[in-house]
Amino acid sequence: MIVGVSKTGLPGANTLGIALFAAALPAKESTGAMLLLLILGDVMALALYRRHADWKTIVRLAPSVIAGLALGALFLALVGDAWVKRSIGILLIFVVLLTLWRRRGAEVKPGRGSAIAYGSLGGFTTMVANAGGPPMSMYFLASRFSVHTFLGTAAWFFAIINIVKLPISIGLGIITVPTLWIDLMLVVPVLVGAAIGRYVIKKLSQKTFETIVVVLTLVGALYLVF
């Protein structure tokens, strides 16, 4: 349900789902199982928000995200992920604080340097731990998108990224037949969560939405650190 809610209403909430999966399954296996559920959530999000994407932003982010994905795949193949997750969490806390500080000033949208930094971090974190939501939420927040543009851009961005990750994850052996059975049992909860997210988002103001995004991002960062 958390995955569905995060895709259609509360970006960043899926970090709680990551925590639950990591507690129930080995780290890499949980990453593979979560990926398939995220793709299902992406389909639901696209059904609702596909017309609201900012494609210039997605194209601007693409090169750095691809680089981050490649680095993340290398880490998954060669390195244990415990200390990597902590490093990601610390970086996310810094990103949140930087984003909030920048928003106190003039309404200047992120430039090319920000796209490279956020995109690389987003690609790396989504490959290593399916945790690309927090850094990209901060980038979209810094871009001062409306609620629907935020959700539409995130929907297309993560749908594309997660499809790209799928063959990589299969090649790394983190998606297996047992994970497919687990995901099959969780299809209905994801769909229910997507419906709940759609209902919730209709009730939120822009300011409340942005506050929730920041809080959930901080929760995700602290989870990765501890």
PLY file of the C-alpha trace (Angstrom):
ply
format ascii 1.0
element vertex 226
property float x
property float y
property float z
element edge 225
property int vertex1
property int vertex2
end_header
0.00 0.00 0.00
2.84 2.38 0.84
4.29 1.99 -2.66
0.94 2.86 -4.23
0.43 5.89 -1.98
3.93 7.18 -2.74
3.36 7.01 -6.49
0.01 8.79 -6.67
-0.03 11.08 -3.66
2.91 11.30 -1.26
6.35 11.16 -2.93
9.02 9.80 -0.61
6.66 7.58 1.36
8.04 4.53 -0.43
11.14 4.80 1.77
9.00 3.34 4.54
8.21 0.43 2.23
11.93 0.00 1.58
12.51 -0.23 5.33
9.84 -2.90 5.73
11.17 -4.95 2.83
14.73 -4.68 4.10
13.59 -5.94 7.50
11.85 -8.97 5.97
14.28 -9.93 3.18
18.04 -9.86 2.49
19.11 -6.41 1.28
19.69 -7.18 -2.40
16.66 -9.48 -2.65
14.47 -6.79 -1.12
15.76 -4.32 -3.71
14.70 -6.65 -6.53
11.29 -7.38 -5.06
10.60 -3.70 -4.44
11.56 -2.74 -8.00
8.73 -4.76 -9.54
6.18 -3.20 -7.18
7.53 0.26 -7.98
7.01 -0.40 -11.69
3.38 -1.33 -10.98
3.06 1.91 -9.01
4.58 3.81 -11.94
1.86 2.45 -14.23
-0.81 3.73 -11.84
0.87 7.13 -11.56
1.12 7.47 -15.34
-2.55 6.63 -15.70
-3.35 9.64 -13.51
-0.62 12.23 -14.20
0.93 11.39 -17.59
-0.15 14.72 -19.13
1.49 16.87 -16.46
5.20 16.09 -16.94
7.91 18.71 -17.51
9.87 16.94 -20.26
12.62 19.55 -20.40
13.52 18.63 -16.83
13.53 14.89 -17.57
15.78 15.35 -20.62
18.12 17.64 -18.66
18.51 15.02 -15.93
18.97 12.01 -18.23
22.78 12.00 -18.78
23.68 12.35 -15.10
21.04 9.81 -14.04
22.46 7.25 -16.48
25.93 7.83 -15.03
24.54 7.37 -11.51
22.78 4.14 -12.52
26.02 2.73 -13.95
27.94 3.57 -10.78
25.17 2.09 -8.64
25.18 -1.15 -10.64
28.94 -1.40 -10.16
28.55 -0.97 -6.40
25.84 -3.63 -6.23
28.13 -6.03 -8.06
31.28 -5.35 -6.04
30.55 -3.70 -2.69
28.50 -4.39 0.44
25.70 -1.86 0.75
25.63 -1.05 4.50
28.12 1.82 4.48
26.92 2.98 1.07
23.38 3.46 2.42
24.69 5.52 5.33
26.62 7.75 2.96
23.50 8.22 0.83
21.50 9.16 3.92
24.03 11.79 4.98
24.04 13.25 1.47
20.24 13.40 1.46
20.15 15.30 4.74
22.58 17.80 3.23
20.42 18.04 0.08
17.27 18.75 2.13
18.99 21.48 4.13
20.48 23.02 0.98
17.12 22.99 -0.80
15.35 24.64 2.13
18.08 27.29 2.39
17.89 28.06 -1.34
14.10 28.40 -1.19
14.45 31.26 1.30
15.95 33.44 -1.42
14.79 34.46 -4.87
12.78 32.00 -6.94
15.66 30.73 -9.06
15.22 27.30 -10.61
18.08 24.77 -10.45
20.74 25.16 -13.15
22.85 22.64 -15.04
25.14 22.01 -12.06
22.19 21.13 -9.86
20.81 18.80 -12.53
24.13 16.96 -12.68
24.42 16.68 -8.89
20.82 15.66 -8.18
20.62 13.41 -11.24
23.81 11.51 -10.41
22.75 11.05 -6.79
19.24 10.03 -7.85
20.53 7.45 -10.34
22.99 6.01 -7.84
20.55 5.80 -4.94
17.73 4.29 -7.00
20.05 1.57 -8.33
21.58 0.72 -4.95
18.52 0.90 -2.72
15.46 1.99 -4.75
15.92 5.24 -2.84
15.98 7.68 -5.74
12.74 9.30 -4.58
14.22 11.54 -1.85
16.93 13.30 -3.92
14.66 13.70 -6.93
11.84 15.01 -4.74
14.22 17.71 -3.54
15.15 18.59 -7.13
11.52 18.81 -8.23
10.74 20.83 -5.10
13.60 23.23 -5.89
12.14 23.54 -9.40
8.98 24.90 -7.75
6.63 22.63 -9.64
2.92 22.62 -8.94
1.58 19.46 -7.28
0.42 17.91 -10.55
3.56 18.85 -12.49
5.63 17.40 -9.65
3.71 14.11 -9.73
3.58 13.92 -13.53
7.30 14.56 -13.93
8.12 12.07 -11.18
5.80 9.48 -12.75
7.51 9.56 -16.15
10.99 9.93 -14.67
10.76 6.87 -12.43
8.81 4.79 -14.95
11.64 5.20 -17.45
14.38 4.69 -14.86
12.78 1.61 -13.33
12.31 -0.03 -16.73
16.00 0.62 -17.46
16.91 -0.91 -14.09
14.90 -4.08 -14.72
17.33 -5.93 -17.04
20.28 -4.74 -14.94
18.67 -6.15 -11.80
17.92 -9.46 -13.52
21.52 -9.63 -14.69
22.77 -9.00 -11.15
20.57 -11.84 -9.87
18.52 -9.72 -7.46
15.20 -10.54 -9.18
14.37 -14.22 -8.77
11.37 -16.54 -8.99
10.69 -16.26 -5.21
10.61 -12.44 -5.47
8.09 -12.73 -8.31
5.78 -14.77 -6.06
6.14 -12.21 -3.28
5.26 -9.39 -5.67
2.27 -11.28 -7.04
0.78 -11.45 -3.55
1.26 -7.69 -3.10
-0.34 -6.46 -6.34
-3.73 -5.72 -4.76
-2.29 -3.71 -1.81
-0.32 -1.56 -4.29
-3.49 -0.83 -6.27
-5.37 0.05 -3.08
-2.53 2.32 -2.00
-2.61 4.10 -5.37
-6.32 4.82 -4.90
-5.68 6.16 -1.40
-2.87 8.39 -2.68
-5.13 9.82 -5.36
-7.76 10.65 -2.74
-5.25 12.22 -0.35
-3.64 14.47 -2.97
-6.99 16.11 -3.74
-7.16 17.30 -0.13
-3.68 18.85 0.10
-2.66 22.44 -0.54
0.63 23.22 -2.33
2.30 24.24 0.94
1.14 21.13 2.80
2.27 18.93 -0.08
5.75 20.50 -0.06
6.03 20.14 3.72
5.11 16.44 3.53
7.69 15.88 0.78
10.44 17.44 2.93
9.45 15.47 6.04
9.28 12.14 4.20
12.63 12.85 2.55
14.21 13.45 5.95
12.66 10.24 7.27
14.12 8.38 4.30
17.54 9.90 4.87
17.55 9.00 8.57
16.49 5.44 7.73
19.45 5.06 5.39
21.84 6.48 7.99
20.69 4.32 10.90
0 1
1 2
2 3
3 4
4 5
5 6
6 7
7 8
8 9
9 10
10 11
11 12
12 13
13 14
14 15
15 16
16 17
17 18
18 19
19 20
20 21
21 22
22 23
23 24
24 25
25 26
26 27
27 28
28 29
29 30
30 31
31 32
32 33
33 34
34 35
35 36
36 37
37 38
38 39
39 40
40 41
41 42
42 43
43 44
44 45
45 46
46 47
47 48
48 49
49 50
50 51
51 52
52 53
53 54
54 55
55 56
56 57
57 58
58 59
59 60
60 61
61 62
62 63
63 64
64 65
65 66
66 67
67 68
68 69
69 70
70 71
71 72
72 73
73 74
74 75
75 76
76 77
77 78
78 79
79 80
80 81
81 82
82 83
83 84
84 85
85 86
86 87
87 88
88 89
89 90
90 91
91 92
92 93
93 94
94 95
95 96
96 97
97 98
98 99
99 100
100 101
101 102
102 103
103 104
104 105
105 106
106 107
107 108
108 109
109 110
110 111
111 112
112 113
113 114
114 115
115 116
116 117
117 118
118 119
119 120
120 121
121 122
122 123
123 124
124 125
125 126
126 127
127 128
128 129
129 130
130 131
131 132
132 133
133 134
134 135
135 136
136 137
137 138
138 139
139 140
140 141
141 142
142 143
143 144
144 145
145 146
146 147
147 148
148 149
149 150
150 151
151 152
152 153
153 154
154 155
155 156
156 157
157 158
158 159
159 160
160 161
161 162
162 163
163 164
164 165
165 166
166 167
167 168
168 169
169 170
170 171
171 172
172 173
173 174
174 175
175 176
176 177
177 178
178 179
179 180
180 181
181 182
182 183
183 184
184 185
185 186
186 187
187 188
188 189
189 190
190 191
191 192
192 193
193 194
194 195
195 196
196 197
197 198
198 199
199 200
200 201
201 202
202 203
203 204
204 205
205 206
206 207
207 208
208 209
209 210
210 211
211 212
212 213
213 214
214 215
215 216
216 217
217 218
218 219
219 220
220 221
221 222
222 223
223 224
224 225
